[in-house]
C-alpha cells in the first residue's frame, strides 16, 4: 500500500456519493493516486501563473486558470 496525502476514506466517500455501492481497497488507492497526481499538476501550473503575475501567493484565480489550461 502506498502512502498518500489524501485519506482513503475520503476516496470511498466520493465514489459512494457518485453511485458506487461498494469500493475495493485497490480502487480507493487508485483514486487517491489519480487525484494526488492531478493536484500536483494543477498546483505546479498555478504556481507558474502566480509567479508570472509577480506574486508568491497562489490565489483561487490561479487554480481556476491552471485547470482551464
C-alpha positions in Angstrom: 0.0 0.0 0.0 1.4 3.4 -1.0 1.4 6.3 1.4 -0.6 9.3 0.2 -1.7 12.7 1.4 -5.4 12.2 0.9 -7.3 9.8 3.2 -8.7 6.6 1.7 -12.0 7.1 3.5 -12.5 10.3 1.5 -12.0 8.4 -1.7 -14.6 5.9 -0.8 -17.0 8.7 0.2 -16.5 10.4 -3.2 -17.2 7.2 -5.1 -20.2 6.3 -3.0 -21.7 9.7 -3.4 -21.5 9.2 -7.1 -23.3 5.9 -7.1 -20.9 3.1 -6.1 -22.4 0.5 -3.7 -19.0 -1.0 -2.7 -15.5 0.2 -3.3 -12.4 -2.1 -3.1 -9.2 -1.1 -1.4 -7.4 -1.1 -4.7 -10.0 1.3 -6.2 -9.6 3.7 -3.2 -5.8 3.7 -3.7 -6.1 4.2 -7.5 -8.5 7.1 -6.9 -6.2 8.7 -4.4 -3.2 8.3 -6.7 -5.0 9.9 -9.6 -6.3 12.8 -7.6 -3.0 13.5 -6.0 -1.3 13.4 -9.4 -3.9 15.8 -10.8 -3.5 18.0 -7.7 0.3 18.2 -8.1 -0.1 19.2 -11.8 -2.7 21.9 -11.0 -0.6 23.2 -8.1 2.6 23.4 -10.3 0.7 25.3 -13.1 -1.0 27.6 -10.6 2.4 28.4 -9.1 3.8 29.3 -12.5 0.8 31.5 -13.1 1.3 33.3 -9.8 5.0 33.8 -10.4 4.3 35.2 -13.9 1.9 37.7 -12.2 4.8 38.7 -9.8 3.2 37.0 -6.8 4.4 34.4 -4.4 0.9 33.6 -3.2 -1.3 31.2 -5.2 -4.8 32.5 -5.4 -8.1 30.8 -6.3 -8.0 32.5 -9.7 -4.6 30.8 -10.4 -6.1 27.4 -9.6 -9.1 28.1 -11.9 -6.7 29.2 -14.7 -4.5 26.2 -14.2 -7.4 23.8 -14.5 -8.6 25.5 -17.8 -5.2 25.3 -19.4 
